[in-house]
Amino acid sequence: MNRKFRLTRSNDFQRVKQKGTSFAHPIMILIKLPNPDPLLRIGISAGRTVGNAVLRNRAKRRMRASLKGFIPQLQIGWDLVFLARKPITDATYTELIGAEKQLLERAGLFKHENESSSG
């Protein structure tokens, strides 16, 4: 994932977690919060419940890689935080993509969903 799409500051993560709307899946959680800028920023986090540092970093790398294909299809103006859950360590790449797609659809973040509902 390109760095310009990343949510990096701790206070940004906290703001999204506290004020955002969450959508849950067994292997990850998506939290979305509108931002005033014409940007899409995505943050990925894996807590200690996922496992040791190696497992957490692997989970984050896999989540970033699987999200790359979705970025061009997403609406701008949102801060998104993906939180890994413990079962992510056993999930296949296809299951990751499916979970992310399902969460993004439920959150209404794909461009085509917004365009069809407004007109």
C-alpha positions as CSV (number, residue, x, y, z in Angstrom):
1,M,0.0,0.0,0.0
2,N,1.3,3.4,-1.0
3,R,2.5,5.5,2.0
4,K,0.2,8.4,1.0
5,F,-2.8,6.2,1.8
6,R,-1.5,5.3,5.3
7,L,-2.9,6.5,8.6
8,T,0.3,6.7,10.8
9,R,-0.1,8.9,13.9
10,S,-1.3,7.3,17.2
11,N,-3.7,10.2,17.8
12,D,-5.3,9.6,14.4
13,F,-5.8,5.9,15.3
14,Q,-7.4,6.9,18.6
15,R,-9.7,9.4,17.0
16,V,-11.0,6.9,14.5
17,K,-11.4,4.2,17.1
18,Q,-13.3,6.5,19.5
19,K,-15.5,8.4,17.1
20,G,-15.8,6.0,14.1
21,T,-18.4,3.4,13.1
22,S,-17.3,-0.2,13.3
23,F,-18.0,-3.3,11.3
24,A,-17.0,-6.7,12.5
25,H,-15.9,-9.9,10.9
26,P,-14.4,-13.0,12.6
27,I,-10.9,-12.2,11.4
28,M,-10.9,-8.4,11.4
29,I,-12.7,-5.2,12.3
30,L,-13.2,-2.1,10.1
31,I,-13.7,1.3,11.7
32,K,-14.5,4.2,9.4
33,L,-14.6,7.9,10.1
34,P,-15.1,10.8,7.6
35,N,-12.3,13.2,7.2
36,P,-12.5,16.7,5.8
37,D,-9.6,16.2,3.3
38,P,-10.1,14.7,-0.1
39,L,-8.0,11.7,1.0
40,L,-8.4,8.1,1.8
41,R,-6.2,7.1,4.7
42,I,-6.0,3.5,6.0
43,G,-4.4,2.3,9.2
44,I,-3.8,-1.3,10.1
45,S,-3.3,-2.6,13.6
46,A,-2.7,-6.0,15.2
47,G,-2.8,-6.2,19.0
48,R,-1.1,-8.7,21.3
49,T,-4.1,-11.0,21.1
50,V,-3.0,-11.9,17.5
51,G,0.3,-13.3,18.8
52,N,3.9,-12.4,19.1
53,A,5.6,-9.7,17.1
54,V,6.4,-12.0,14.1
55,L,2.7,-13.0,13.8
56,R,1.4,-9.4,14.3
57,N,3.8,-8.1,11.6
58,R,2.9,-10.9,9.2
59,A,-0.8,-10.2,9.7
60,K,-0.3,-6.5,9.0
61,R,1.8,-7.2,5.9
62,R,-0.8,-9.6,4.5
63,M,-3.7,-7.1,5.3
64,R,-1.8,-4.3,3.5
65,A,-1.1,-6.4,0.5
66,S,-4.6,-7.7,0.2
67,L,-6.0,-4.1,0.4
68,K,-4.0,-2.8,-2.5
69,G,-6.5,-4.0,-5.1
70,F,-9.4,-2.3,-3.4
71,I,-7.9,1.2,-3.0
72,P,-8.7,2.5,-6.5
73,Q,-12.4,1.4,-6.0
74,L,-12.9,3.2,-2.7
75,Q,-14.4,6.6,-2.0
76,I,-12.1,9.4,-0.8
77,G,-12.7,11.4,2.3
78,W,-12.5,8.6,4.8
79,D,-10.1,7.4,7.6
80,L,-10.2,3.7,7.9
81,V,-8.7,1.5,10.6
82,F,-8.5,-2.3,10.2
83,L,-7.9,-4.3,13.4
84,A,-6.7,-7.8,13.2
85,R,-8.3,-10.6,15.3
86,K,-6.7,-13.8,16.4
87,P,-8.1,-16.1,13.7
88,I,-6.2,-14.0,11.1
89,T,-3.1,-16.1,11.7
90,D,-4.8,-19.1,10.2
91,A,-6.7,-17.3,7.4
92,T,-5.7,-17.8,3.8
93,Y,-5.0,-14.9,1.5
94,T,-8.4,-15.5,-0.3
95,E,-10.2,-15.4,3.1
96,L,-8.5,-12.1,3.9
97,I,-9.6,-10.6,0.6
98,G,-13.1,-11.9,1.1
99,A,-13.3,-10.4,4.6
100,E,-12.0,-7.0,3.5
101,K,-14.4,-6.9,0.6
102,Q,-17.3,-7.9,2.8
103,L,-16.5,-5.2,5.4
104,L,-15.9,-2.5,2.8
105,E,-19.3,-3.4,1.2
106,R,-21.1,-3.3,4.5
107,A,-19.5,0.1,5.3
108,G,-20.7,1.4,1.9
109,L,-17.2,2.5,0.9
110,F,-17.0,1.4,-2.7
111,K,-17.4,4.2,-5.3
112,H,-20.2,2.6,-7.3
113,E,-22.4,2.1,-4.3
114,N,-22.4,5.9,-3.5
115,E,-23.0,6.9,-7.2
116,S,-26.0,4.6,-7.7
117,S,-27.7,5.6,-4.5
118,S,-27.4,9.3,-5.2
119,G,-28.9,9.3,-8.6
